[in-house]
Amino acid sequence: MANFKKMLGQMQKLQQEFMKKQEELKGVEITGESAGGMVKVVMTCGLEMKSITIDEEIWKENDKEMITDLITVAVNNAIKTAQEKMNSELSGLTGGLGMDLPNMF
């Protein structure tokens, strides 16, 4: 019974550390790009959009579909980068337990 209580205490501590780290990472900004950096999206790891920058050359093309496609690609790249950052940072807390903690809490 003592081992179970100890293990439970360790899991609760791990959960608290995990949640604290997750909250810290929500404010970390990352950038997603498309068209060789001509479209840039800045967002947080908490998936809050901060800004979109579109190079002047793209506006000259005057192709609405291309512009929306480039924005979509940049946003998707930013989301992927944010998720990878979160997974990378949070996996360090598991100590190689092989657990998918983001889905556990």
C-alpha contacts under 8 A as a table, 3 or more apart, distances in Angstrom:
res1	aa1	res2	aa2	distance
1	M	4	F	5.11
1	M	5	K	6.35
2	A	5	K	5.14
2	A	6	K	6.13
3	N	6	K	5.02
3	N	7	M	6.04
4	F	7	M	5.04
4	F	8	L	6.00
5	K	8	L	5.00
5	K	9	G	6.08
6	K	9	G	5.08
6	K	10	Q	6.24
7	M	10	Q	5.04
7	M	11	M	6.20
8	L	11	M	5.08
8	L	12	Q	6.20
9	G	12	Q	5.12
9	G	13	K	6.17
10	Q	13	K	5.05
10	Q	14	L	6.06
11	M	14	L	4.95
11	M	15	Q	6.06
12	Q	15	Q	5.01
12	Q	16	Q	6.24
13	K	16	Q	5.12
13	K	17	E	6.23
14	L	17	E	5.10
14	L	18	F	5.95
14	L	93	L	7.25
14	L	94	T	7.84
15	Q	18	F	4.97
15	Q	19	M	6.10
15	Q	105	F	7.49
16	Q	19	M	5.18
16	Q	20	K	6.12
17	E	20	K	5.09
17	E	21	K	6.09
17	E	93	L	7.67
18	F	21	K	5.20
18	F	22	Q	6.03
18	F	90	L	6.66
18	F	93	L	6.76
19	M	22	Q	4.96
19	M	23	E	6.15
20	K	23	E	5.17
20	K	24	E	6.29
21	K	24	E	5.01
21	K	25	L	6.17
21	K	89	E	8.00
21	K	90	L	7.07
22	Q	25	L	5.19
22	Q	26	K	6.38
22	Q	86	M	7.35
22	Q	90	L	7.23
23	E	26	K	5.27
23	E	27	G	7.55
24	E	27	G	6.10
24	E	28	V	7.39
25	L	28	V	5.15
25	L	44	T	7.96
25	L	45	C	5.94
25	L	46	G	7.04
25	L	86	M	6.83
26	K	44	T	5.96
26	K	45	C	4.81
26	K	46	G	3.98
26	K	47	L	7.56
27	G	44	T	5.53
27	G	45	C	6.46
27	G	46	G	6.61
28	V	44	T	5.23
28	V	45	C	5.65
28	V	46	G	7.86
29	E	42	V	6.56
29	E	43	M	5.47
29	E	44	T	4.20
29	E	45	C	6.27
30	I	42	V	5.73
30	I	43	M	5.65
30	I	44	T	5.97
30	I	45	C	6.96
30	I	78	A	6.63
30	I	81	T	7.11
30	I	82	A	6.53
31	T	40	K	6.56
31	T	41	V	5.49
31	T	42	V	4.51
31	T	43	M	6.45
31	T	78	A	5.53
31	T	81	T	7.79
32	G	40	K	5.71
32	G	41	V	5.08
32	G	42	V	6.48
32	G	74	A	4.90
32	G	75	V	6.10
32	G	76	N	7.38
32	G	77	N	4.78
32	G	78	A	3.81
32	G	79	I	7.59
32	G	81	T	7.24
33	E	36	G	6.98
33	E	37	G	5.13
33	E	38	M	7.28
33	E	39	V	5.53
33	E	40	K	4.51
33	E	41	V	6.29
33	E	73	V	7.39
33	E	74	A	4.43
33	E	75	V	7.61
33	E	77	N	6.53
33	E	78	A	7.28
34	S	37	G	5.40
34	S	38	M	6.35
34	S	39	V	5.28
34	S	40	K	6.74
34	S	70	L	5.86
34	S	71	I	7.42
34	S	73	V	6.05
34	S	74	A	4.97
35	A	38	M	5.25
35	A	39	V	6.31
35	A	70	L	6.82
36	G	39	V	7.72
37	G	40	K	6.04
38	M	53	T	7.81
38	M	54	I	5.93
38	M	55	D	4.99
38	M	58	I	7.46
39	V	52	I	7.24
39	V	53	T	5.68
39	V	54	I	4.59
39	V	55	D	6.29
39	V	70	L	6.70
39	V	71	I	6.58
39	V	74	A	6.56
40	K	52	I	5.66
40	K	53	T	5.11
40	K	54	I	6.59
40	K	71	I	7.94
40	K	74	A	6.18
41	V	49	M	7.53
41	V	50	K	7.58
41	V	51	S	5.75
41	V	52	I	4.50
41	V	53	T	6.47
41	V	71	I	7.83
41	V	74	A	5.94
41	V	75	V	6.03
41	V	78	A	6.65
42	V	49	M	6.25
42	V	50	K	5.32
42	V	51	S	5.16
42	V	52	I	6.44
42	V	78	A	7.14
43	M	46	G	7.86
43	M	47	L	5.92
43	M	48	E	5.33
43	M	49	M	4.29
43	M	50	K	5.02
43	M	51	S	7.01
43	M	78	A	6.75
43	M	79	I	7.95
44	T	47	L	5.13
44	T	48	E	5.22
44	T	49	M	6.65
44	T	50	K	7.28
44	T	82	A	7.01
45	C	48	E	7.36
45	C	79	I	7.77
45	C	82	A	4.55
45	C	83	Q	6.86
45	C	85	K	7.32
45	C	86	M	6.74
46	G	82	A	7.62
47	L	79	I	6.70
47	L	82	A	7.22
54	I	58	I	6.91
54	I	59	W	7.71
55	D	58	I	5.74
55	D	59	W	7.22
56	E	59	W	5.37
56	E	60	K	6.67
57	E	60	K	5.18
57	E	61	E	6.91
58	I	61	E	5.41
58	I	62	N	7.30
58	I	67	I	7.12
59	W	62	N	5.41
59	W	63	D	7.72
59	W	67	I	7.83
63	D	66	M	5.39
63	D	67	I	6.26
64	K	67	I	5.14
64	K	68	T	6.19
65	E	68	T	5.24
65	E	69	D	6.09
66	M	69	D	5.03
66	M	70	L	6.11
67	I	70	L	5.15
67	I	71	I	6.20
68	T	71	I	5.08
68	T	72	T	6.09
69	D	72	T	5.04
69	D	73	V	6.20
70	L	73	V	5.12
70	L	74	A	6.16
71	I	74	A	5.09
71	I	75	V	6.09
72	T	75	V	5.16
72	T	76	N	6.09
73	V	76	N	5.12
73	V	77	N	6.07
74	A	77	N	5.06
74	A	78	A	6.19
75	V	78	A	5.04
75	V	79	I	6.19
76	N	79	I	5.06
76	N	80	K	6.11
77	N	80	K	5.11
77	N	81	T	6.09
78	A	81	T	5.08
78	A	82	A	6.04
79	I	82	A	5.04
79	I	83	Q	6.12
80	K	83	Q	5.16
80	K	84	E	6.13
81	T	84	E	5.08
81	T	85	K	6.10
82	A	85	K	5.09
82	A	86	M	6.17
83	Q	86	M	5.09
83	Q	87	N	6.06
84	E	87	N	5.09
84	E	88	S	5.93
85	K	88	S	5.12
85	K	89	E	6.07
86	M	89	E	5.30
86	M	90	L	5.91
87	N	90	L	5.24
87	N	91	S	5.74
87	N	102	P	7.88
88	S	91	S	5.41
88	S	92	G	6.88
89	E	92	G	5.76
89	E	93	L	7.70
90	L	93	L	5.54
90	L	94	T	7.44
90	L	101	L	7.96
90	L	102	P	7.90
91	S	94	T	5.45
91	S	95	G	7.29
91	S	96	G	7.50
91	S	101	L	7.71
92	G	95	G	5.74
92	G	96	G	7.40
94	T	97	L	5.46
94	T	98	G	7.38
94	T	99	M	6.93
94	T	101	L	7.60
96	G	99	M	7.78
100	D	103	N	5.89
100	D	104	M	6.60
101	L	104	M	4.78
101	L	105	F	6.55
102	P	105	F	6.11
